[in-house]
Each structure stands twice: as structure tokens, then as C-alpha cells.
Amino acid sequence: MVGCELEPGTTSLCDSFQHCNDVQSSIRITGGLDATIVVSLDREVAFAAAQALIGEKPNSINSDVIDLVGEIANMIGGRAKE
């Protein structure tokens, strides 16, 4: 979708999420499943994703970048609920 290579990270249990990148979004899923999905992107990764999807690379974290990261979290959350 955004032309980036992905590398799996480690999976771990935690009591809380600590901010570790420049842009993040979280989606909470409740009901039969109780979970929080956090998408946390480095500035340059968020900019590259925005460039791939909207055709221009932003030079700051603006509303387009924030909306994009939120939409990525929504897409992941939507698939998790299926």
C-alpha cells in the first residue's frame, strides 16, 4: 500500500503503552474481544506513507499525516474485529 518493507517486531504484554515515535493512533476494541491497537510511526515513515497515499511528501506533522495514521489504525482495527 505505501511501498515500504515491513519487519516484524517483538510481541509483548504490557500494562500501558509508552509513546516511542512521533505520530501515533490507538483504537480500542471492546465486546467479545478487549484490546487496544496502537500504531506508532516515526516521522519519516509517516511522511513516506502520506507521500505514497496523497502524492506529496509533507514537511511537518499536519492534519493529513495525523488523519493518515488514524486511518491506518482503523484499517488494522477493522481487520482485527472480523
BELNOR-V780820 format. One record per run of one state. SS is the DSSP state (H for helix, E for strand, L for the rest). FROM is the first residue (numbers start at 1). TO is the last residue. If there is no record, write none. Layout:
# BELNOR-V780820
ss->SS from->FROM to->TO
ss->SS from->FROM to->TO
This chain:
# BELNOR-V780820
ss->L from->1 to->22
ss->E from->23 to->29
ss->L from->30 to->34
ss->E from->35 to->41
ss->L from->42 to->42
ss->H from->43 to->54
ss->L from->55 to->62
ss->H from->63 to->81
ss->L from->82 to->82
